[in-house]
Amino acid sequence: MDELLGILRDDERDLIRETEPARMQELDEDALITLHSRIRRARKKYQTNYRRQASAGVAEHGGRGKSRPKNTKAAQKAEVFEDALARVSGHLETVARQEAEDLKARRLAAARAHRSTGPGSDDAPPSPGDTGVARAHQKTSGGVKRDASSQAAGARRQASRDGR
């Protein structure tokens, strides 16, 4: 793979260097997602270029595979980025799985810390805006005006049925 790095431009080579394991260890999940999308975009660019050039040579050579020797640079670049994408994807999977396990552990610990033995227990977590007064629950769809309109429409429908 190192022999193929010579065909890359400097900025592309820098992008490939970012996929080295030591550098990826420093990145968090969001930075890895960003790197993954940048590499996927570069891979797609060279795959598209290869396919376009190869499809242009189909009439002359009789097939996309047969025109590959004339179109090796784009194919090699796509291959380099494909390998880099595989490395980043594998590391991203590991980091994402670890983050998910950490989040699950934190949520379980928080739930265990605020375990309630009933509605009046002192160790129950306070709810936001808890004033200690029971709320009067109303069945509403999100607005008094909308509810009144809906109720009036129902009354009009019933009145028209009753008038028949």
MODELLER restraints for C-alpha pairs under 7 A, 6 or more apart:
rsr = mdl.restraints
at = mdl.atoms
rsr.add(forms.Gaussian(group=physical.xy_distance, feature=features.Distance(at['CA:4:A'], at['CA:76:A']), mean=6.86, stdev=0.5))
rsr.add(forms.Gaussian(group=physical.xy_distance, feature=features.Distance(at['CA:5:A'], at['CA:13:A']), mean=6.75, stdev=0.5))
rsr.add(forms.Gaussian(group=physical.xy_distance, feature=features.Distance(at['CA:16:A'], at['CA:84:A']), mean=6.47, stdev=0.5))
rsr.add(forms.Gaussian(group=physical.xy_distance, feature=features.Distance(at['CA:18:A'], at['CA:24:A']), mean=6.84, stdev=0.5))
rsr.add(forms.Gaussian(group=physical.xy_distance, feature=features.Distance(at['CA:19:A'], at['CA:84:A']), mean=6.31, stdev=0.5))
rsr.add(forms.Gaussian(group=physical.xy_distance, feature=features.Distance(at['CA:19:A'], at['CA:87:A']), mean=6.90, stdev=0.5))
rsr.add(forms.Gaussian(group=physical.xy_distance, feature=features.Distance(at['CA:19:A'], at['CA:88:A']), mean=6.31, stdev=0.5))
rsr.add(forms.Gaussian(group=physical.xy_distance, feature=features.Distance(at['CA:29:A'], at['CA:92:A']), mean=6.78, stdev=0.5))
rsr.add(forms.Gaussian(group=physical.xy_distance, feature=features.Distance(at['CA:29:A'], at['CA:95:A']), mean=6.35, stdev=0.5))
rsr.add(forms.Gaussian(group=physical.xy_distance, feature=features.Distance(at['CA:29:A'], at['CA:96:A']), mean=6.47, stdev=0.5))
rsr.add(forms.Gaussian(group=physical.xy_distance, feature=features.Distance(at['CA:32:A'], at['CA:92:A']), mean=6.16, stdev=0.5))
rsr.add(forms.Gaussian(group=physical.xy_distance, feature=features.Distance(at['CA:36:A'], at['CA:85:A']), mean=6.55, stdev=0.5))
rsr.add(forms.Gaussian(group=physical.xy_distance, feature=features.Distance(at['CA:36:A'], at['CA:88:A']), mean=6.11, stdev=0.5))
rsr.add(forms.Gaussian(group=physical.xy_distance, feature=features.Distance(at['CA:36:A'], at['CA:89:A']), mean=6.89, stdev=0.5))
rsr.add(forms.Gaussian(group=physical.xy_distance, feature=features.Distance(at['CA:39:A'], at['CA:81:A']), mean=6.41, stdev=0.5))
rsr.add(forms.Gaussian(group=physical.xy_distance, feature=features.Distance(at['CA:39:A'], at['CA:85:A']), mean=6.04, stdev=0.5))
rsr.add(forms.Gaussian(group=physical.xy_distance, feature=features.Distance(at['CA:40:A'], at['CA:85:A']), mean=6.45, stdev=0.5))
rsr.add(forms.Gaussian(group=physical.xy_distance, feature=features.Distance(at['CA:42:A'], at['CA:81:A']), mean=6.88, stdev=0.5))
rsr.add(forms.Gaussian(group=physical.xy_distance, feature=features.Distance(at['CA:43:A'], at['CA:78:A']), mean=5.11, stdev=0.5))
rsr.add(forms.Gaussian(group=physical.xy_distance, feature=features.Distance(at['CA:43:A'], at['CA:81:A']), mean=5.06, stdev=0.5))
rsr.add(forms.Gaussian(group=physical.xy_distance, feature=features.Distance(at['CA:43:A'], at['CA:82:A']), mean=6.19, stdev=0.5))
rsr.add(forms.Gaussian(group=physical.xy_distance, feature=features.Distance(at['CA:46:A'], at['CA:74:A']), mean=5.43, stdev=0.5))
rsr.add(forms.Gaussian(group=physical.xy_distance, feature=features.Distance(at['CA:46:A'], at['CA:75:A']), mean=6.93, stdev=0.5))
rsr.add(forms.Gaussian(group=physical.xy_distance, feature=features.Distance(at['CA:46:A'], at['CA:77:A']), mean=6.35, stdev=0.5))
rsr.add(forms.Gaussian(group=physical.xy_distance, feature=features.Distance(at['CA:46:A'], at['CA:78:A']), mean=5.02, stdev=0.5))
rsr.add(forms.Gaussian(group=physical.xy_distance, feature=features.Distance(at['CA:47:A'], at['CA:75:A']), mean=6.76, stdev=0.5))
rsr.add(forms.Gaussian(group=physical.xy_distance, feature=features.Distance(at['CA:47:A'], at['CA:78:A']), mean=5.49, stdev=0.5))
rsr.add(forms.Gaussian(group=physical.xy_distance, feature=features.Distance(at['CA:49:A'], at['CA:74:A']), mean=6.39, stdev=0.5))
rsr.add(forms.Gaussian(group=physical.xy_distance, feature=features.Distance(at['CA:50:A'], at['CA:71:A']), mean=6.74, stdev=0.5))
rsr.add(forms.Gaussian(group=physical.xy_distance, feature=features.Distance(at['CA:50:A'], at['CA:74:A']), mean=5.15, stdev=0.5))
rsr.add(forms.Gaussian(group=physical.xy_distance, feature=features.Distance(at['CA:50:A'], at['CA:75:A']), mean=5.69, stdev=0.5))
rsr.add(forms.Gaussian(group=physical.xy_distance, feature=features.Distance(at['CA:53:A'], at['CA:71:A']), mean=6.91, stdev=0.5))
rsr.add(forms.Gaussian(group=physical.xy_distance, feature=features.Distance(at['CA:54:A'], at['CA:64:A']), mean=4.98, stdev=0.5))
rsr.add(forms.Gaussian(group=physical.xy_distance, feature=features.Distance(at['CA:54:A'], at['CA:67:A']), mean=5.80, stdev=0.5))
rsr.add(forms.Gaussian(group=physical.xy_distance, feature=features.Distance(at['CA:54:A'], at['CA:68:A']), mean=6.61, stdev=0.5))
rsr.add(forms.Gaussian(group=physical.xy_distance, feature=features.Distance(at['CA:54:A'], at['CA:71:A']), mean=6.74, stdev=0.5))
rsr.add(forms.Gaussian(group=physical.xy_distance, feature=features.Distance(at['CA:55:A'], at['CA:64:A']), mean=5.79, stdev=0.5))
rsr.add(forms.Gaussian(group=physical.xy_distance, feature=features.Distance(at['CA:57:A'], at['CA:64:A']), mean=6.92, stdev=0.5))
rsr.add(forms.Gaussian(group=physical.xy_distance, feature=features.Distance(at['CA:57:A'], at['CA:67:A']), mean=5.91, stdev=0.5))
rsr.add(forms.Gaussian(group=physical.xy_distance, feature=features.Distance(at['CA:58:A'], at['CA:64:A']), mean=5.47, stdev=0.5))
rsr.add(forms.Gaussian(group=physical.xy_distance, feature=features.Distance(at['CA:58:A'], at['CA:67:A']), mean=6.79, stdev=0.5))
rsr.add(forms.Gaussian(group=physical.xy_distance, feature=features.Distance(at['CA:61:A'], at['CA:67:A']), mean=5.67, stdev=0.5))
rsr.add(forms.Gaussian(group=physical.xy_distance, feature=features.Distance(at['CA:114:A'], at['CA:123:A']), mean=6.42, stdev=0.5))
rsr.add(forms.Gaussian(group=physical.xy_distance, feature=features.Distance(at['CA:114:A'], at['CA:124:A']), mean=5.84, stdev=0.5))
rsr.add(forms.Gaussian(group=physical.xy_distance, feature=features.Distance(at['CA:114:A'], at['CA:125:A']), mean=5.68, stdev=0.5))
rsr.add(forms.Gaussian(group=physical.xy_distance, feature=features.Distance(at['CA:115:A'], at['CA:124:A']), mean=6.50, stdev=0.5))
rsr.add(forms.Gaussian(group=physical.xy_distance, feature=features.Distance(at['CA:116:A'], at['CA:123:A']), mean=6.11, stdev=0.5))
rsr.add(forms.Gaussian(group=physical.xy_distance, feature=features.Distance(at['CA:116:A'], at['CA:124:A']), mean=4.83, stdev=0.5))
rsr.add(forms.Gaussian(group=physical.xy_distance, feature=features.Distance(at['CA:140:A'], at['CA:147:A']), mean=6.65, stdev=0.5))
rsr.add(forms.Gaussian(group=physical.xy_distance, feature=features.Distance(at['CA:141:A'], at['CA:147:A']), mean=6.69, stdev=0.5))
